[in-house]
């Protein structure tokens, strides 16, 4: 899966305009990054990647790259 595809998944998840995220984007700078986004991210990892990820792991994420790196 390409970086672009991963970014598109996150943009869909956060319901934000395409091509607005980069791997350098800080999560704290995304107004849509809230508790619902965290829950949606956990579900996305389970559904799309078959990975169980905890809210504690997500708390350690600082940038979009932290999320895309886990999308393996």
Protein Blocks (a to p, Z undefined) as FASTA:
>chain_A
ZZklmmmmmmmmnopaehkbcfklcfklpmklcfklmmmmmmmmmmmnopacdfklmmmp
mbfklmmmmmZZ
